[in-house]
Each structure stands twice: as C-alpha cells, then as structure tokens.
Amino acid sequence: MSCNTEVNIQILEPDQVLRLHSRFIGVDPKRMIILELGDDAQWQKAQSFLFIGQEVIVRIIRSNEPKANVLAFKSKIQRVERNLGYWLLIDYPEELQKVALRHQSRLPISLSSAIVPAKDKENSQKDKPLALGVLKDISIKGGAFISSGLNIILCGESYLLKVELSSQLDTELVPITIKNILPIEHDDEAFQYGFTINCSQAKAESIVHKLLMCHLLK
C-alpha cells in the first residue's frame, strides 16, 4: 500500500460520533500501523479522545489500484507521536475486512432504514418516515429497500433514504429515485423498492463505502 492513501478513522464513543480524515504513513508488520496526525477542526475536537487504548475503527480506501477495495478493521491507539513527526500509532489489526469496489455489483447488506420526503437534508432528519424497513443490497448505482405494510411510495419519484449507522445519533441520508416496486415471495405484506442513487459518482462511492463498512463492522 502506498503512502498518502486515504484513511478514515472513527472514534468509538457511546454518546457521539467522531470521524477523522487521515493518510497512511507506514506499517511495522504485526506490531503497528502509522497514520498521519491531522490538525483540522475535527482533529482538534477529538484531542481528548486520543489516548492509549482508545478503540477506533479504521477504513483504508484503495481506489487507485487495479483491484480497488476498502480495508476496514477495529484497533486501539498505541501512541500519539508529536516529536519525531505528527503520527497516530495504532495496533496492527488481528482481523481485516475487505470489500471490493465494483460499480455494478450489488452487495448484500442489512441496515435499518427509512424513506423520507426529498426535502433539504436538515428538515428530512426530522420528517416522519414514509416507510420503515431494511436496506438489503447496495452498489454505486443503486440498491434495494424492503418494507412491510401500506405506504405512499411511488415508482419514478425521488426521496431520501435515511440509513442508521453505528447508532441513532449517526445516520446517512441518501438521495434516491424509486425505479421498481416488487412483491416479496412468501410475504403478502412486504415489497422490495429498487432505487438508483442521485448524486455524483464520487459522492455515491463515499456513501456506499460508509454503508458497507458499517454493515461489516456492526
């Protein structure tokens, strides 16, 4: 893996979600991974949580390689280095999750979700859901949402898919358009809502990476 590869760090705190952007610096195999210690507003906010033994989730995005993928793992902080360089040293992972980044392939996941009106995102966080259900698969192009019971979701209309991540404090709003509505076999009350994602490819990739890693690490 090359230096400067993009890295996302999540601090595991029960009452809030702290996400930090970093870069891969190097590795001491089986001992530690070295990441860049940032200095932006998010890093400043997280200073009190950067201590030895603090649990973190790390996602390393290797999108420029022929077989692009995302590596994800749980780890703990070993040391914060500010003398030899500005580095965050974390334990070498015992277990590694890897997800291939394919544009067309649908990947099965299971995340609690809701469809809400396609207003501005701030108001949509407060809106009453139009349908409650589960996000069952996802790709950079679209996915499938399953819900039971009557609702007013219409084919061809645009909505926001509100996906629960690590806790109810942390959600992802995904702009979508419903493309098809299909009954679920052996369940007379459930329907599958196929959708496309309505945003740039770069933004869609970022959303899908986050959802996949949340599913893998929950």
C-alpha positions in Angstrom: 0.0 0.0 0.0 1.4 3.4 -1.0 1.9 6.3 1.4 -0.7 9.1 1.3 -3.5 6.5 0.8 -6.8 8.0 2.2 -7.8 6.8 5.6 -11.0 7.4 7.6 -10.9 7.0 11.4 -13.9 6.7 13.6 -13.5 7.2 17.4 -15.8 4.7 19.3 -17.7 6.8 21.9 -21.1 5.8 23.1 -22.7 9.3 23.2 -21.2 10.8 20.0 -19.6 10.0 16.6 -16.2 11.4 15.8 -14.9 10.9 12.2 -11.4 11.9 11.2 -9.6 12.1 7.9 -6.0 10.9 7.8 -3.3 9.4 5.5 -1.5 6.1 5.6 2.2 6.7 6.5 3.6 3.2 7.0 3.4 -0.1 8.8 5.5 -2.2 11.2 4.2 -5.7 10.3 2.4 -7.4 13.2 3.1 -4.5 15.5 1.6 -1.2 14.5 0.2 0.9 11.7 1.3 4.6 11.4 -1.2 7.2 10.3 -1.0 11.0 9.9 -2.0 13.0 12.9 -4.2 15.8 11.5 -4.7 19.3 12.7 -8.1 20.4 11.3 -11.2 21.3 13.4 -12.3 17.7 13.7 -8.9 16.6 15.0 -8.9 19.5 17.5 -12.3 18.4 18.7 -11.1 14.8 19.2 -7.9 15.7 21.2 -9.3 14.5 24.5 -10.2 11.1 23.0 -6.7 10.4 21.5 -5.2 8.3 24.4 -3.5 4.9 24.7 -6.1 2.1 24.5 -8.8 4.2 22.8 -10.8 2.0 20.4 -11.1 3.1 16.8 -12.5 1.8 13.5 -10.1 2.4 10.6 -11.1 2.4 6.9 -8.4 2.5 4.3 -9.7 3.3 0.8 -7.5 1.9 -2.1 -9.4 3.3 -5.0 -6.4 4.0 -7.4 -5.3 0.4 -7.6 -6.3 -2.1 -10.3 -8.3 -4.2 -7.8 -9.8 -1.3 -5.8 -11.1 -2.1 -2.4 -11.7 -0.8 1.1 -10.0 -2.3 4.1 -11.6 -2.0 7.5 -10.6 -3.1 11.0 -11.0 -2.3 14.7 -7.9 -1.3 16.6 -6.6 0.6 19.6 -4.3 3.7 19.8 -0.8 2.8 20.8 0.7 6.3 21.0 0.3 9.9 19.7 3.7 11.0 18.3 4.5 14.7 18.1 8.3 14.7 18.4 9.7 12.6 15.5 6.7 13.5 13.4 2.9 14.1 13.7 1.7 10.5 13.7 -1.0 8.4 15.2 0.3 4.9 16.0 -2.4 2.1 16.3 -2.2 -1.6 16.9 -1.8 -3.9 14.0 -5.2 -5.5 13.3 -6.0 -9.1 14.3 -8.8 -9.3 11.7 -9.3 -7.4 8.5 -12.4 -6.9 6.5 -12.1 -6.2 2.7 -14.8 -5.1 0.3 -14.2 -4.8 -3.5 -15.3 -1.5 -5.1 -17.4 -2.5 -8.1 -19.7 -0.1 -9.9 -22.3 -2.6 -11.0 -22.2 -5.5 -8.4 -24.9 -5.5 -5.8 -23.5 -6.4 -2.4 -25.9 -7.8 0.3 -26.1 -5.8 3.5 -28.7 -5.3 6.2 -29.2 -1.9 7.8 -32.3 -0.4 9.4 -33.6 2.4 7.1 -36.5 4.7 6.4 -37.7 6.5 3.3 -38.4 10.2 4.0 -39.5 13.1 1.7 -36.8 14.6 -0.6 -36.6 18.0 1.1 -33.4 19.6 2.3 -31.4 17.3 4.5 -31.8 19.3 7.7 -35.6 19.1 7.6 -35.5 15.5 6.4 -33.8 14.4 9.6 -37.0 15.5 11.5 -39.6 14.3 9.0 -41.9 11.4 9.8 -40.9 8.4 7.7 -43.0 7.5 4.7 -41.8 3.8 5.1 -39.7 1.9 7.6 -37.7 -1.1 6.6 -34.2 -2.5 5.8 -31.6 -1.7 3.2 -30.9 -5.2 1.7 -28.3 -4.6 -1.0 -26.3 -1.7 -2.4 -24.0 -0.7 -5.2 -22.6 2.6 -6.5 -25.5 2.7 -9.0 -28.4 1.8 -6.6 -29.8 -0.7 -4.3 -32.9 -2.4 -2.8 -35.0 -1.4 0.3 -37.6 -3.8 1.8 -40.6 -2.6 3.8 -43.9 -4.1 5.0 -47.3 -2.6 5.2 -49.1 0.2 3.3 -47.3 3.4 2.3 -47.4 6.1 -0.3 -44.0 5.4 -2.0 -44.4 5.8 -5.8 -42.3 4.5 -8.7 -40.5 7.2 -10.5 -40.5 9.6 -7.5 -37.4 10.9 -5.7 -36.9 10.5 -1.9 -34.2 10.4 0.7 -33.2 7.0 2.2 -32.3 7.5 5.8 -29.9 4.7 6.9 -29.0 4.1 10.6 -25.2 3.6 11.0 -23.4 2.9 14.3 -26.2 4.4 16.5 -29.3 6.6 16.2 -27.0 9.6 16.6 -25.4 8.8 13.3 -27.4 8.4 10.1 -26.7 8.7 6.4 -29.2 10.4 4.0 -29.0 9.0 0.5 -30.8 10.8 -2.4 -32.7 8.1 -4.4 -35.3 7.6 -7.1 -37.6 4.6 -7.0 -37.3 2.5 -10.2 -39.4 -0.5 -9.4 -41.6 -2.0 -6.7 -41.8 -5.7 -6.5 -43.8 -8.1 -4.1 -41.7 -10.3 -1.8 -42.3 -14.0 -2.3 -44.0 -15.8 0.7 -44.8 -12.4 2.3 -48.0 -10.8 1.2 -47.4 -7.5 3.0 -43.7 -6.9 2.0 -42.4 -5.1 -1.0 -38.9 -4.5 -2.5 -38.2 -1.0 -3.7 -35.4 -0.9 -6.2 -33.7 2.5 -6.5 -30.9 4.5 -8.1 -28.6 6.9 -6.2 -29.0 10.5 -7.3 -25.6 12.1 -6.8 -22.1 12.3 -8.4 -20.1 9.1 -8.8 -17.5 10.3 -6.2 -20.3 11.0 -3.7 -22.0 7.7 -4.4 -18.7 5.8 -3.8 -18.3 7.6 -0.5 -21.8 6.8 0.6 -21.5 3.1 -0.4 -18.1 2.7 1.3 -19.6 4.0 4.5 -22.6 1.8 4.4 -20.6 -1.3 3.6 -18.2 -0.8 6.4 -21.0 -0.1 8.8 -22.6 -3.4 7.9 -19.3 -5.3 8.1 -18.3 -3.9 11.5 -21.6 -3.7 13.3 
